[in-house]
Amino acid sequence: MKTKNIALSMIFLSLVLACNTHKDNSNHKHNSYSDHSHATKNTLNNPKDYYGNYKLEDENFGTKTSVTIKDNKRIMVSNSLPNHNTGNFPNKGNPNAISAQNKTYFFPLIPKYTGKAKWMREPGIALNGVKFEPGTAEVVECDSGENYRVEAIQNVIDLGLDFNNAHVQPNGAYHYHGSPTSIISTFDKGEDLVHIGFAHDGFPIYTSKTGKYKPSFKLLEGHRNGLDCTYENPMQSMDISVNGHHDGTYGSDYEYVANSGDLDECNGIIIEGKYMYLVTKEFPYVGRCLMGEVEQEEQKAPPNRQEGQRNNSERPNSTTIINQLDANKDGKLSKSEVKGPLKHDFDKIDTNTDGFISKTEIEKGATNRNGQNRQRPPEK
């Protein structure tokens, strides 16, 4: 009888242990962004999600990122080294090598939505401590007065992006301009929406693996303007023809059309009652603004809202162009006096085939190239 009681006790104990083990392995879903109570020391290095305290350390890549929750803030301390493979740097389009940074970021634990878009050069940080910085400092400048801010993701100028749509700044900071392929696979839990970062206003950044949610930006109609346009960087100088339809090479090729897609002008959306930002495969790739209150102020001014889209009254006229390029001061331009796109299109602009371009021919050529003129609406 005693032996039977001992056996029953052992069976009961086994059942209790099995139940406790099942409880420890159960999934726990957040009911709100600030729910982080389940983050314990046992889950720091392998968290079930990234809304609580966590650490990411990878000896292979040198990654050191830690996040702690304190005083209603999410505090991230990171050396900003990615926890995944990257392209080779330096490379032909990017002369910089990746190096560790020393960064501390503060995100509001409870974001406050304002609904007022605020431009941000650096809208947020990935879970691994690498920043999102969708815009560039690269500009194509035209002698006729226009300037065009180059997009990182385009096919005209090689900016050395790797397979993560990322490259390196002169200070060694690796950063994402678009969909960060490797961290999406790293943080993928099998669902369509993958949590990949936090915006500086505290709202989370996700991506949809299926591209289910579409941005509300459209390419402008008509054609760009610009004569004798050049792109320069410390490694090269090249003539660029900006004339033609808006194809997405420059940020000013796009306009925001409310409700034309699923996302707002900051690439944000409310899903299941929660506001979040999405990184998309289409422009703007990473949102260029935030809809919540931001404690960290940007130190650089936003791009000129009229870049690449100046009014005709602001654009130098044919007389100015002649005066700038007419080396022998005969009031007209020979092929040896022009350069860039103007030289490339010389025969088309020289309609009377006399070997010179006159003011009248410049004006006529500009009219033919401009097509239908549309102004991008002012930023809100």
C-alpha positions as a Markdown table, in Angstrom:
| # | Residue | x | y | z |
|---|---|---|---|---|
| 1 | Met | 0.0 | 0.0 | 0.0 |
| 2 | Lys | 2.8 | 2.3 | 0.9 |
| 3 | Thr | 4.5 | 1.6 | -2.4 |
| 4 | Lys | 1.3 | 2.4 | -4.3 |
| 5 | Asn | 1.0 | 5.8 | -2.5 |
| 6 | Ile | 4.5 | 6.6 | -3.4 |
| 7 | Ala | 3.8 | 5.8 | -7.0 |
| 8 | Leu | 0.7 | 8.0 | -7.0 |
| 9 | Ser | 2.6 | 10.8 | -5.5 |
| 10 | Met | 5.3 | 10.6 | -8.2 |
| 11 | Ile | 2.7 | 10.7 | -11.0 |
| 12 | Phe | 1.0 | 13.7 | -9.4 |
| 13 | Leu | 4.4 | 15.5 | -9.1 |
| 14 | Ser | 5.1 | 14.8 | -12.8 |
| 15 | Leu | 1.8 | 16.3 | -13.8 |
| 16 | Val | 2.4 | 19.4 | -11.8 |
| 17 | Leu | 5.9 | 19.9 | -13.3 |
| 18 | Ala | 4.5 | 19.4 | -16.8 |
| 19 | Cys | 1.9 | 22.0 | -16.3 |
| 20 | Asn | 4.4 | 24.5 | -14.9 |
| 21 | Thr | 6.7 | 23.8 | -17.9 |
| 22 | His | 3.8 | 24.4 | -20.3 |
| 23 | Lys | 3.0 | 27.8 | -18.7 |
| 24 | Asp | 6.6 | 29.0 | -19.0 |
| 25 | Asn | 6.6 | 28.2 | -22.8 |
| 26 | Ser | 3.3 | 29.8 | -23.6 |
| 27 | Asn | 3.2 | 32.8 | -25.9 |
| 28 | His | 2.3 | 36.2 | -24.4 |
| 29 | Lys | 0.8 | 38.9 | -26.6 |
| 30 | His | 0.8 | 42.6 | -25.8 |
| 31 | Asn | -2.5 | 44.4 | -25.2 |
| 32 | Ser | -0.7 | 47.8 | -25.5 |
| 33 | Tyr | 2.6 | 49.2 | -26.5 |
| 34 | Ser | 3.5 | 49.9 | -22.8 |
| 35 | Asp | 2.9 | 46.3 | -21.7 |
| 36 | His | 6.4 | 45.1 | -20.8 |
| 37 | Ser | 5.8 | 43.4 | -17.4 |
| 38 | His | 6.7 | 40.0 | -18.7 |
| 39 | Ala | 10.2 | 40.9 | -19.7 |
| 40 | Thr | 12.5 | 39.2 | -17.2 |
| 41 | Lys | 16.1 | 38.4 | -16.9 |
| 42 | Asn | 15.5 | 35.0 | -18.4 |
| 43 | Thr | 14.2 | 36.5 | -21.6 |
| 44 | Leu | 16.6 | 39.4 | -22.1 |
| 45 | Asn | 18.9 | 37.7 | -24.6 |
| 46 | Asn | 16.0 | 35.8 | -26.4 |
| 47 | Pro | 12.9 | 37.9 | -25.9 |
| 48 | Lys | 9.5 | 36.8 | -27.2 |
| 49 | Asp | 9.0 | 40.3 | -28.4 |
| 50 | Tyr | 10.9 | 43.6 | -28.3 |
| 51 | Tyr | 8.5 | 45.8 | -26.3 |
| 52 | Gly | 10.2 | 45.1 | -23.0 |
| 53 | Asn | 13.8 | 45.0 | -21.8 |
| 54 | Tyr | 16.1 | 43.1 | -24.2 |
| 55 | Lys | 19.7 | 42.7 | -25.3 |
| 56 | Leu | 21.1 | 41.9 | -28.7 |
| 57 | Glu | 24.7 | 40.9 | -28.6 |
| 58 | Asp | 26.4 | 39.1 | -31.5 |
| 59 | Glu | 30.1 | 38.3 | -31.4 |
| 60 | Asn | 30.3 | 37.5 | -35.1 |
| 61 | Phe | 29.2 | 41.1 | -36.1 |
| 62 | Gly | 30.2 | 43.0 | -32.9 |
| 63 | Thr | 26.6 | 44.0 | -32.2 |
| 64 | Lys | 25.9 | 45.4 | -28.8 |
| 65 | Thr | 22.4 | 46.8 | -28.2 |
| 66 | Ser | 20.4 | 46.9 | -25.0 |
| 67 | Val | 17.0 | 48.3 | -24.2 |
| 68 | Thr | 15.6 | 49.1 | -20.7 |
| 69 | Ile | 12.3 | 50.5 | -19.6 |
| 70 | Lys | 12.6 | 53.3 | -17.1 |
| 71 | Asp | 10.6 | 56.4 | -16.1 |
| 72 | Asn | 8.1 | 55.9 | -18.9 |
| 73 | Lys | 10.8 | 55.8 | -21.5 |
| 74 | Arg | 12.4 | 53.1 | -23.7 |
| 75 | Ile | 16.1 | 53.7 | -23.5 |
| 76 | Met | 18.3 | 52.1 | -26.2 |
| 77 | Val | 22.1 | 52.0 | -25.8 |
| 78 | Ser | 23.9 | 50.8 | -28.9 |
| 79 | Asn | 27.1 | 50.7 | -30.9 |
| 80 | Ser | 24.9 | 50.6 | -34.0 |
| 81 | Leu | 26.7 | 47.7 | -35.6 |
| 82 | Pro | 24.2 | 45.5 | -37.5 |
| 83 | Asn | 23.5 | 41.9 | -36.3 |
| 84 | His | 23.6 | 40.5 | -39.9 |
| 85 | Asn | 25.7 | 40.3 | -43.0 |
| 86 | Thr | 26.2 | 43.4 | -45.1 |
| 87 | Gly | 27.6 | 44.3 | -48.5 |
| 88 | Asn | 31.3 | 45.0 | -48.9 |
| 89 | Phe | 32.3 | 48.5 | -47.7 |
| 90 | Pro | 34.0 | 50.6 | -49.0 |
| 91 | Asn | 32.7 | 50.0 | -52.5 |
| 92 | Lys | 32.6 | 51.8 | -55.8 |
| 93 | Gly | 29.6 | 53.9 | -54.9 |
| 94 | Asn | 30.3 | 54.3 | -51.2 |
| 95 | Pro | 33.9 | 55.0 | -50.0 |
| 96 | Asn | 33.2 | 54.5 | -46.2 |
| 97 | Ala | 33.9 | 51.6 | -43.9 |
| 98 | Ile | 31.5 | 50.5 | -41.1 |
| 99 | Ser | 32.6 | 51.4 | -37.6 |
| 100 | Ala | 31.0 | 51.3 | -34.2 |
| 101 | Gln | 29.1 | 54.3 | -32.9 |
| 102 | Asn | 28.2 | 55.4 | -29.3 |
| 103 | Lys | 24.5 | 56.1 | -29.3 |
| 104 | Thr | 21.8 | 56.4 | -26.7 |
| 105 | Tyr | 18.1 | 56.9 | -27.8 |
| 106 | Phe | 15.1 | 57.7 | -25.7 |
| 107 | Phe | 11.6 | 56.7 | -27.0 |
| 108 | Pro | 8.3 | 57.6 | -25.2 |
| 109 | Leu | 6.9 | 54.5 | -23.7 |
| 110 | Ile | 3.4 | 55.7 | -24.3 |
| 111 | Pro | 3.3 | 57.5 | -27.7 |
| 112 | Lys | 1.1 | 60.6 | -28.2 |
| 113 | Tyr | -0.5 | 60.8 | -31.6 |
| 114 | Thr | -1.0 | 64.4 | -32.8 |
| 115 | Gly | -2.0 | 63.8 | -36.5 |
| 116 | Lys | 0.3 | 66.6 | -37.5 |
| 117 | Ala | 3.1 | 65.4 | -39.8 |
| 118 | Lys | 6.6 | 66.6 | -38.7 |
| 119 | Trp | 9.5 | 66.1 | -41.1 |
| 120 | Met | 12.3 | 63.9 | -39.7 |
| 121 | Arg | 15.7 | 63.3 | -41.3 |
| 122 | Glu | 16.1 | 60.2 | -39.0 |
| 123 | Pro | 12.5 | 58.9 | -38.3 |
| 124 | Gly | 13.5 | 55.9 | -36.2 |
| 125 | Ile | 15.9 | 53.2 | -35.1 |
| 126 | Ala | 15.8 | 49.5 | -35.9 |
| 127 | Leu | 15.6 | 46.9 | -33.1 |
| 128 | Asn | 19.4 | 46.2 | -33.6 |
| 129 | Gly | 20.3 | 49.9 | -33.0 |
| 130 | Val | 20.9 | 50.8 | -36.7 |
| 131 | Lys | 19.1 | 54.0 | -37.8 |
| 132 | Phe | 16.6 | 54.5 | -40.5 |
| 133 | Glu | 17.6 | 57.5 | -42.7 |
| 134 | Pro | 15.6 | 57.4 | -45.9 |
| 135 | Gly | 16.7 | 60.7 | -47.5 |
| 136 | Thr | 20.1 | 61.6 | -48.9 |
| 137 | Ala | 22.4 | 64.6 | -49.1 |
| 138 | Glu | 23.1 | 64.0 | -52.8 |
| 139 | Val | 21.9 | 66.8 | -55.1 |
| 140 | Val | 21.9 | 67.3 | -58.9 |
| 141 | Glu | 22.3 | 71.0 | -59.6 |
| 142 | Cys | 21.4 | 72.7 | -62.9 |
| 143 | Asp | 22.9 | 75.8 | -64.4 |
| 144 | Ser | 19.4 | 76.9 | -65.2 |
| 145 | Gly | 18.6 | 77.1 | -61.5 |
| 146 | Glu | 16.9 | 73.8 | -60.6 |
| 147 | Asn | 18.2 | 71.4 | -58.0 |
| 148 | Tyr | 17.1 | 67.8 | -57.4 |
| 149 | Arg | 17.6 | 65.7 | -54.3 |
| 150 | Val | 18.6 | 62.2 | -55.3 |
| 151 | Glu | 16.9 | 59.2 | -53.9 |
| 152 | Ala | 19.1 | 56.5 | -52.5 |
| 153 | Ile | 17.1 | 53.8 | -54.3 |
| 154 | Gln | 17.3 | 54.6 | -58.0 |
| 155 | Asn | 19.3 | 53.6 | -61.1 |
| 156 | Val | 21.0 | 56.8 | -62.3 |
| 157 | Ile | 23.7 | 57.3 | -59.6 |
| 158 | Asp | 25.4 | 54.5 | -57.8 |
| 159 | Leu | 25.4 | 55.3 | -54.0 |
| 160 | Gly | 26.7 | 51.9 | -53.0 |
| 161 | Leu | 23.6 | 50.4 | -51.4 |
| 162 | Asp | 23.9 | 46.8 | -50.3 |
| 163 | Phe | 21.2 | 44.0 | -50.3 |
| 164 | Asn | 19.7 | 45.6 | -47.1 |
| 165 | Asn | 19.1 | 48.9 | -48.9 |
| 166 | Ala | 21.8 | 50.4 | -46.7 |
| 167 | His | 25.2 | 52.0 | -46.9 |
| 168 | Val | 27.7 | 53.9 | -44.7 |
| 169 | Gln | 28.1 | 57.5 | -43.8 |
| 170 | Pro | 31.6 | 59.2 | -43.6 |
| 171 | Asn | 31.6 | 58.7 | -39.8 |
| 172 | Gly | 31.2 | 54.9 | -40.3 |
| 173 | Ala | 27.5 | 54.8 | -39.4 |
| 174 | Tyr | 25.7 | 52.0 | -41.3 |
| 175 | His | 22.1 | 53.0 | -41.9 |
| 176 | Tyr | 19.0 | 51.8 | -43.8 |
| 177 | His | 17.4 | 53.8 | -46.7 |
| 178 | Gly | 14.7 | 51.2 | -47.4 |
| 179 | Ser | 13.5 | 47.7 | -46.6 |
| 180 | Pro | 16.2 | 46.1 | -44.3 |
| 181 | Thr | 16.1 | 42.6 | -45.8 |
| 182 | Ser | 18.3 | 40.9 | -43.2 |
| 183 | Ile | 16.6 | 42.2 | -40.1 |
| 184 | Ile | 13.2 | 41.3 | -41.5 |
| 185 | Ser | 14.3 | 37.7 | -41.7 |
| 186 | Thr | 16.0 | 37.9 | -38.3 |
| 187 | Phe | 12.9 | 39.2 | -36.5 |
| 188 | Asp | 10.3 | 37.2 | -38.5 |
| 189 | Lys | 7.9 | 35.2 | -36.3 |
| 190 | Gly | 5.9 | 33.7 | -39.2 |
| 191 | Glu | 3.3 | 36.4 | -39.4 |
| 192 | Asp | 2.8 | 39.0 | -42.2 |
| 193 | Leu | 3.7 | 42.0 | -40.0 |
| 194 | Val | 7.2 | 42.0 | -38.7 |
| 195 | His | 8.3 | 44.3 | -35.9 |
| 196 | Ile | 11.6 | 45.8 | -36.9 |
| 197 | Gly | 12.1 | 49.1 | -34.9 |
| 198 | Phe | 10.8 | 52.1 | -33.1 |
| 199 | Ala | 10.1 | 55.6 | -34.4 |
| 200 | His | 11.4 | 58.6 | -32.3 |
| 201 | Asp | 7.8 | 59.4 | -31.3 |
| 202 | Gly | 7.6 | 56.0 | -29.6 |
| 203 | Phe | 5.3 | 54.3 | -32.2 |
| 204 | Pro | 6.6 | 50.9 | -33.5 |
| 205 | Ile | 7.9 | 50.4 | -37.0 |
| 206 | Tyr | 6.8 | 47.2 | -38.8 |
| 207 | Thr | 7.0 | 45.9 | -42.3 |
| 208 | Ser | 4.5 | 43.7 | -44.2 |
| 209 | Lys | 6.2 | 40.7 | -45.9 |
| 210 | Thr | 3.4 | 40.5 | -48.5 |
| 211 | Gly | 3.4 | 44.3 | -49.2 |
| 212 | Lys | -0.3 | 44.3 | -48.2 |
| 213 | Tyr | -0.4 | 48.0 | -47.2 |
| 214 | Lys | 0.4 | 50.5 | -49.9 |
| 215 | Pro | 1.8 | 54.1 | -49.6 |
| 216 | Ser | -0.2 | 57.1 | -50.8 |
| 217 | Phe | 2.5 | 58.7 | -53.0 |
| 218 | Lys | 2.2 | 59.0 | -56.8 |
| 219 | Leu | 4.6 | 60.0 | -59.5 |
| 220 | Leu | 4.0 | 63.4 | -60.9 |
| 221 | Glu | 2.8 | 63.8 | -64.4 |
| 222 | Gly | 4.6 | 66.0 | -67.0 |
| 223 | His | 8.3 | 66.4 | -67.3 |
| 224 | Arg | 11.2 | 67.8 | -65.3 |
| 225 | Asn | 13.1 | 71.0 | -66.2 |
| 226 | Gly | 16.8 | 71.7 | -66.1 |
| 227 | Leu | 19.7 | 72.6 | -68.4 |
| 228 | Asp | 23.4 | 71.7 | -67.8 |
| 229 | Cys | 22.8 | 69.6 | -64.7 |
| 230 | Thr | 25.7 | 68.1 | -62.8 |
| 231 | Tyr | 26.2 | 65.7 | -59.9 |
| 232 | Glu | 29.4 | 65.9 | -57.9 |
| 233 | Asn | 30.9 | 64.1 | -54.9 |
| 234 | Pro | 34.5 | 63.8 | -53.7 |
| 235 | Met | 35.1 | 60.8 | -56.0 |
| 236 | Gln | 33.4 | 61.9 | -59.2 |
| 237 | Ser | 31.7 | 64.6 | -61.3 |
| 238 | Met | 29.1 | 63.6 | -63.9 |
| 239 | Asp | 26.7 | 65.3 | -66.2 |
| 240 | Ile | 23.1 | 64.3 | -65.6 |
| 241 | Ser | 20.1 | 64.8 | -67.9 |
| 242 | Val | 17.1 | 65.5 | -65.7 |
| 243 | Asn | 14.8 | 66.1 | -68.6 |
| 244 | Gly | 12.1 | 63.5 | -69.1 |
| 245 | His | 9.2 | 62.1 | -67.1 |
| 246 | His | 9.2 | 61.7 | -63.4 |
| 247 | Asp | 10.5 | 58.2 | -62.8 |
| 248 | Gly | 11.4 | 58.2 | -59.0 |
| 249 | Thr | 15.1 | 59.2 | -59.3 |
| 250 | Tyr | 14.5 | 62.3 | -57.2 |
| 251 | Gly | 12.3 | 62.9 | -54.2 |
| 252 | Ser | 10.5 | 65.7 | -56.0 |
| 253 | Asp | 9.2 | 63.2 | -58.6 |
| 254 | Tyr | 6.5 | 62.2 | -56.1 |
| 255 | Glu | 3.5 | 63.8 | -54.6 |
| 256 | Tyr | 1.4 | 62.7 | -51.6 |
| 257 | Val | -2.2 | 62.0 | -52.7 |
| 258 | Ala | -4.3 | 61.5 | -49.5 |
| 259 | Asn | -6.3 | 58.2 | -49.4 |
| 260 | Ser | -4.8 | 56.9 | -52.7 |
| 261 | Gly | -3.2 | 54.1 | -50.7 |
| 262 | Asp | -3.5 | 52.5 | -47.3 |
| 263 | Leu | -0.9 | 54.6 | -45.5 |
| 264 | Asp | -0.8 | 58.3 | -44.5 |
| 265 | Glu | 1.9 | 60.7 | -45.5 |
| 266 | Cys | 4.3 | 59.4 | -42.9 |
| 267 | Asn | 3.7 | 55.8 | -44.0 |
| 268 | Gly | 1.6 | 55.2 | -40.9 |
| 269 | Ile | -1.6 | 53.2 | -40.4 |
| 270 | Ile | -3.9 | 52.1 | -37.6 |
| 271 | Ile | -4.1 | 48.3 | -37.4 |
| 272 | Glu | -6.3 | 46.6 | -34.8 |
| 273 | Gly | -6.7 | 49.9 | -33.0 |
| 274 | Lys | -2.9 | 50.6 | -32.9 |
| 275 | Tyr | -1.0 | 53.2 | -34.8 |
| 276 | Met | 2.3 | 52.1 | -36.4 |
| 277 | Tyr | 4.7 | 53.0 | -39.2 |
| 278 | Leu | 5.4 | 50.6 | -42.1 |
| 279 | Val | 8.6 | 50.2 | -44.1 |
| 280 | Thr | 7.5 | 49.5 | -47.7 |
| 281 | Lys | 9.1 | 48.4 | -51.0 |
| 282 | Glu | 7.6 | 51.5 | -52.7 |
| 283 | Phe | 8.3 | 55.2 | -52.1 |
| 284 | Pro | 8.8 | 56.7 | -49.5 |
| 285 | Tyr | 10.2 | 53.3 | -48.4 |
| 286 | Val | 10.7 | 54.7 | -44.9 |
| 287 | Gly | 8.4 | 57.5 | -43.8 |
| 288 | Arg | 10.0 | 61.0 | -43.9 |
| 289 | Cys | 7.9 | 62.4 | -41.1 |
| 290 | Leu | 6.2 | 61.4 | -37.8 |
| 291 | Met | 2.7 | 61.8 | -36.5 |
| 292 | Gly | 3.5 | 61.7 | -32.8 |
| 293 | Glu | 5.1 | 64.0 | -30.3 |
| 294 | Val | 8.9 | 63.9 | -30.6 |
| 295 | Glu | 11.2 | 64.9 | -27.7 |
| 296 | Gln | 14.5 | 64.7 | -29.7 |
| 297 | Glu | 14.7 | 67.6 | -32.1 |
| 298 | Glu | 16.2 | 67.3 | -35.5 |
| 299 | Gln | 19.3 | 69.4 | -36.1 |
| 300 | Lys | 19.0 | 69.9 | -39.8 |
| 301 | Ala | 16.3 | 71.7 | -41.8 |
| 302 | Pro | 14.0 | 69.7 | -44.1 |
| 303 | Pro | 14.7 | 69.8 | -47.9 |
| 304 | Asn | 13.4 | 72.8 | -49.9 |
| 305 | Arg | 9.8 | 72.0 | -50.6 |
| 306 | Gln | 10.2 | 73.3 | -54.1 |
| 307 | Glu | 13.4 | 71.6 | -55.0 |
| 308 | Gly | 13.2 | 70.5 | -58.6 |
| 309 | Gln | 9.8 | 72.2 | -59.0 |
| 310 | Arg | 10.6 | 76.0 | -59.1 |
| 311 | Asn | 8.1 | 78.4 | -60.6 |
| 312 | Asn | 9.0 | 79.7 | -64.1 |
| 313 | Ser | 9.4 | 83.2 | -62.6 |
| 314 | Glu | 12.2 | 81.8 | -60.4 |
| 315 | Arg | 14.0 | 80.0 | -63.2 |
| 316 | Pro | 16.7 | 81.8 | -65.1 |
| 317 | Asn | 15.5 | 82.8 | -68.5 |
| 318 | Ser | 17.2 | 82.3 | -71.9 |
| 319 | Thr | 19.0 | 85.6 | -71.5 |
| 320 | Thr | 20.6 | 84.5 | -68.3 |
| 321 | Ile | 21.6 | 81.2 | -69.8 |
| 322 | Ile | 23.2 | 82.9 | -72.8 |
| 323 | Asn | 25.1 | 85.3 | -70.5 |
| 324 | Gln | 26.4 | 82.5 | -68.3 |
| 325 | Leu | 27.7 | 80.3 | -71.2 |
| 326 | Asp | 28.4 | 82.7 | -74.0 |
| 327 | Ala | 32.2 | 82.8 | -73.8 |
| 328 | Asn | 32.8 | 85.0 | -76.9 |
| 329 | Lys | 29.9 | 87.3 | -76.1 |
| 330 | Asp | 28.3 | 87.0 | -79.6 |
| 331 | Gly | 24.8 | 86.6 | -78.2 |
| 332 | Lys | 24.4 | 82.9 | -79.1 |
| 333 | Leu | 25.9 | 79.6 | -78.0 |
| 334 | Ser | 28.1 | 77.3 | -80.1 |
| 335 | Lys | 28.5 | 73.6 | -79.4 |
| 336 | Ser | 31.9 | 74.3 | -77.8 |
| 337 | Glu | 30.4 | 76.7 | -75.3 |
| 338 | Val | 27.7 | 74.4 | -73.9 |
| 339 | Lys | 28.0 | 71.3 | -71.7 |
| 340 | Gly | 26.0 | 68.6 | -70.1 |
| 341 | Pro | 22.4 | 68.0 | -71.3 |
| 342 | Leu | 22.4 | 71.2 | -73.3 |
| 343 | Lys | 25.4 | 69.8 | -75.3 |
| 344 | His | 23.7 | 66.5 | -75.6 |
| 345 | Asp | 20.5 | 68.0 | -77.0 |
| 346 | Phe | 22.3 | 70.6 | -79.0 |
| 347 | Asp | 21.1 | 69.4 | -82.4 |
| 348 | Lys | 17.5 | 69.1 | -81.3 |
| 349 | Ile | 17.5 | 72.7 | -79.8 |
| 350 | Asp | 19.3 | 74.1 | -82.9 |
| 351 | Thr | 16.2 | 74.0 | -85.0 |
| 352 | Asn | 17.5 | 76.1 | -87.9 |
| 353 | Thr | 20.7 | 74.0 | -88.0 |
| 354 | Asp | 23.0 | 77.0 | -88.2 |
| 355 | Gly | 25.4 | 75.5 | -85.6 |
| 356 | Phe | 24.3 | 77.9 | -82.9 |
| 357 | Ile | 21.6 | 78.1 | -80.2 |
| 358 | Ser | 19.8 | 81.4 | -79.9 |
| 359 | Lys | 17.6 | 82.7 | -77.1 |
| 360 | Thr | 14.5 | 81.9 | -79.1 |
| 361 | Glu | 15.6 | 78.3 | -79.6 |
| 362 | Ile | 16.3 | 77.9 | -75.9 |
| 363 | Glu | 12.9 | 79.2 | -75.0 |
| 364 | Lys | 11.2 | 77.0 | -77.6 |
| 365 | Gly | 13.2 | 73.9 | -76.5 |
| 366 | Ala | 12.4 | 74.5 | -72.9 |
| 367 | Thr | 8.7 | 74.7 | -73.7 |
| 368 | Asn | 8.8 | 71.5 | -75.7 |
| 369 | Arg | 10.6 | 69.7 | -72.8 |
| 370 | Asn | 8.6 | 71.0 | -70.0 |
| 371 | Gly | 5.3 | 69.6 | -71.2 |
| 372 | Gln | 2.5 | 70.0 | -68.7 |
| 373 | Asn | 3.7 | 71.9 | -65.6 |
| 374 | Arg | 2.5 | 70.7 | -62.2 |
| 375 | Gln | 3.6 | 72.0 | -58.8 |
| 376 | Arg | 4.0 | 69.7 | -55.8 |
| 377 | Pro | 1.5 | 70.7 | -53.1 |
| 378 | Pro | 3.1 | 72.4 | -50.0 |
| 379 | Glu | 4.1 | 70.1 | -47.2 |
| 380 | Lys | 1.7 | 70.2 | -44.3 |
